[in-house]
Each structure stands twice: as structure tokens, then as C-alpha cells.
Amino acid sequence: MQLAALIRHPIKSVGHERIAAASLTVGQALPFDREWAVAHEAAKFGPDLAEWAAKMNFLRGVAGPELMAIRAESDVAGRRVTLTHPRAGVLTLAPDSEGQALIDWLRPIWPAARPAPAFVVQVPGQAMTDLRQPYLSILNLATNRALGEKLGQDLSIHRWRGNLWLDGMEPFAEFDLLGRSLRIGEAELRVEQRITRCRATCVNPETGVDDLDTLAALNAHWGHQDFGVYALVTQAGRIAEGDKVTLL
């Protein structure tokens, strides 16, 4: 097995970014993954958020499909992010200090019937991942190919908004890793649980249009709607695209 792709999402649900390498830390998510999040007007907190908060407080692709078509590119320090969308155009900003610019850029591609984008939050040391635990997601290219074959077309890996894509396994063999540890580059991770998916994965990340029922296909052919697994970093170290992956 090898690490075929390494992806982060600097702003939760607002852009995917492929990177060459990262340094993992025990008890932390992938660096600069879900570092910021955009809260909506119905959020249960204000701009002074100081702890992890549940995903329903934030803008997400399942509620605003056009968000899925945003691409991101960060500077070396990870403090400025360039976002690109086929309809909204290009925006470069520092989320820490230019949150209003992000809100204004997102409004035209966010459904008017949903609570509007309100403010940007960041909690130092706490990624705004879907679960409170500092998980990284591990996904299998063979699983993606198998599902694409059932649907009759190639599937972009960005439908799944994952972190680490592995190659060299059989389809769905990632579920056999539960409770096991992996060494990737210098780091080690322990696989904790399967990931159950929502309708955001039905959206084409090139267009922002809901065009394939990935959930129905998973249920019809495999009897579940799980795709990928969550893992925790148990040994710090650098990982890079192309690294060998060893089952411990």
C-alpha cells in the first residue's frame, strides 16, 4: 500500500486542497484541515466560540451543494487562502482578519432558503471536523473505483472530502483495518471507526450539481452507506504523497 493523495480543507466545506506532505501531531487532526469554519445565522454560538461545535452550526455541502465546487490553495504558512469557484470566481483572503470578505463571496452560491452565512470561527488547536475527536479520514482508491463502476462513471475523490487516500488494497478492505495501526512515512495512526456518508457525496465537485446517487448505490450493492474510516495519530511524524503504508 502507498499514500496516493493527501488532501486538506482549510475552511470547513469551503474548498479542497491537495498537498504534497504534512507533519502529523499526536492528538491533532491534519494541519490546517477545517482550521476555520463559516457559521450561519442559526448557529448556537457567537463569534467568540472557544470549543468544538457540531456541524449543523456551519455551512456544509449537504445544505449548499455549490460549496462542493470550491477549490482552495493556501500559502506556505497556511494563513492566506485562495478560493476558486466556477460561478463565484476567485477570492484570496486571510480568514483570521477578512471573514466578511468570505461571507460576501459565499452569499451568492448559498441557498437563499437556508440560514445565511454569518461569521467565521477558529478555535486554536481544535479542527472543526464533523466529530469532536481529532480524526483524520483514510479512504481507499479501489473503493472509489468500484463504486464508480457501479454508477457507470469515474468518481472524483473530492466527493468524499477525505484526507489520506491509499492505493494497493481491495475495495472496502479499509473496513478490515478497524482497531489496527498503520505506519505512513514517519507517523503511525490507529483506525477507529467507519464513516457513514451524507448526500453531499452526491454532488459533482466540478460543477456543484447533485448528479449521482452515491448513497443509493452503496446501499444497493454493499448494504450500507459507509465510505472510508477515521483514524487517530498515535505517533507524530512527517507523511508525504508516495509514502509506503505498512500494517502494524
Residue pairs with C-beta under 8 A, 6 or more apart in sequence:
1 166
1 167
1 168
1 169
1 244
1 245
1 246
1 247
2 166
2 167
2 168
2 242
2 243
2 244
2 245
3 164
3 165
3 166
3 184
3 185
3 239
3 240
3 241
3 242
3 243
3 245
4 141
4 165
4 166
4 167
4 241
4 242
5 18
5 157
5 164
5 165
5 241
6 18
6 19
6 20
6 21
6 22
6 163
6 164
6 165
6 239
6 240
6 241
7 16
7 17
7 18
7 19
7 157
7 158
7 161
7 162
7 163
7 164
7 165
8 16
8 17
8 19
8 22
8 30
8 31
8 32
8 33
8 163
9 15
9 16
9 17
9 33
9 34
9 72
9 161
10 17
10 32
10 33
10 34
10 35
10 36
10 72
10 74
10 78
10 81
10 95
11 34
11 35
11 36
11 37
11 38
11 72
11 81
11 83
11 95
11 102
11 120
12 34
12 36
12 37
12 38
12 55
12 58
12 59
12 60
12 128
13 37
13 38
13 58
13 59
13 60
13 61
13 64
13 67
13 161
14 38
14 59
14 67
14 70
14 72
14 83
14 102
14 106
15 70
15 71
15 72
15 81
15 83
15 84
16 70
16 71
16 72
16 158
16 161
16 205
17 71
17 72
17 73
17 74
20 240
20 241
21 238
21 239
21 240
21 241
22 30
22 31
22 238
22 239
22 240
23 31
23 236
23 237
23 238
23 239
24 30
24 31
24 136
24 187
24 189
24 233
24 236
24 237
24 238
24 239
25 31
25 233
25 236
26 233
26 234
26 235
26 236
27 134
27 232
27 233
28 125
28 127
28 134
28 233
29 127
29 129
29 134
29 135
29 136
30 127
30 136
30 163
31 78
32 74
32 78
33 127
33 129
33 136
33 163
34 127
34 128
34 129
35 78
35 95
35 122
35 127
35 128
36 95
36 96
36 120
36 121
36 122
36 128
37 53
37 58
37 59
37 120
37 121
37 122
37 128
38 58
38 59
38 102
38 103
38 106
38 117
38 118
38 119
38 120
38 121
39 45
39 47
39 49
39 53
39 57
39 58
39 59
39 117
39 118
39 119
39 120
39 121
40 57
40 58
40 59
40 114
40 115
40 116
40 117
40 118
41 115
41 116
41 117
41 118
42 57
42 115
43 53
43 57
43 58
43 115
43 118
44 53
44 57
45 53
45 57
45 121
46 119
47 119
47 120
47 121
49 121
49 123
50 123
51 123
51 126
52 123
52 126
52 128
52 132
53 121
53 128
55 128
55 130
58 128
59 67
59 106
59 110
59 117
60 67
60 200
61 67
61 68
61 161
61 200
61 203
62 198
62 199
62 200
63 111
63 114
64 109
64 110
64 111
64 114
65 200
65 203
65 208
65 209
65 210
66 85
66 87
66 109
66 110
66 208
67 106
67 109
67 110
67 208
68 158
68 159
68 200
68 203
68 204
68 205
68 208
69 85
69 86
69 87
69 203
69 204
69 205
69 206
69 207
69 208
70 83
70 84
70 85
70 88
71 83
71 84
71 85
72 81
72 82
72 83
72 84
73 81
73 82
73 84
74 80
74 81
74 82
75 81
79 94
79 96
80 92
80 93
80 94
81 92
81 93
81 94
81 95
82 90
82 91
82 92
83 90
83 91
83 92
83 93
83 102
83 105
84 90
85 109
85 208
86 206
86 207
86 208
87 108
87 109
87 208
88 105
88 106
88 108
88 109
91 101
91 102
91 105
93 101
93 102
95 102
95 120
95 122
96 122
99 119
99 120
102 117
102 120
103 117
103 118
103 119
103 120
106 117
107 116
107 117
109 208
110 116
110 117
121 128
126 134
127 134
129 135
131 230
133 192
133 230
133 232
134 232
134 233
135 192
135 230
135 231
135 232
136 163
136 164
136 189
136 230
136 231
136 232
136 233
137 160
137 161
137 162
137 163
137 164
137 195
137 228
137 229
137 230
137 231
138 162
138 163
138 164
138 166
138 174
138 177
138 182
138 189
138 191
138 228
138 229
138 230
138 231
139 157
139 160
139 162
139 163
139 164
139 165
139 166
139 174
139 227
139 228
139 229
140 165
140 166
140 169
140 171
140 172
140 173
140 174
140 228
141 157
141 165
141 166
141 167
142 167
142 169
142 170
142 171
142 173
143 171
143 172
143 174
143 227
143 228
144 155
144 157
144 160
145 155
145 171
146 171
146 172
147 155
147 214
147 217
147 218
147 221
147 227
148 154
148 155
150 217
150 220
150 221
151 212
151 214
151 217
153 212
155 212
155 214
156 204
156 205
156 206
157 165
158 205
159 200
159 201
159 202
159 203
159 204
159 205
159 214
160 197
160 201
160 227
160 228
161 200
162 228
164 184
164 231
164 239
166 174
166 245
168 245
172 222
174 191
174 228
174 229
175 194
175 226
175 229
177 191
177 229
177 247
178 191
178 192
178 193
178 194
178 229
179 190
179 191
180 190
180 191
180 247
180 248
181 188
181 189
181 190
181 191
181 234
181 247
181 248
182 188
182 189
182 190
182 191
182 231
182 245
182 246
182 247
182 248
183 235
183 245
183 246
183 248
184 239
184 243
184 244
184 245
184 246
185 237
185 238
185 239
185 240
185 243
185 244
186 235
186 236
186 237
186 238
186 239
187 233
187 235
187 236
187 237
187 238
187 239
188 233
188 234
188 235
188 237
188 248
189 231
189 232
189 233
189 234
190 231
190 232
190 234
191 229
191 230
191 231
192 229
192 230
192 231
192 232
193 229
193 230
194 226
194 228
194 229
194 230
195 226
195 227
195 228
195 229
195 230
196 224
196 225
196 226
197 214
197 215
197 218
197 225
197 226
197 227
198 215
199 210
199 215
201 214
201 215
201 227
202 210
202 211
202 212
202 213
202 214
202 215
203 209
203 210
203 211
204 210
204 211
204 212
214 227
215 225
218 224
218 225
218 226
218 227
219 225
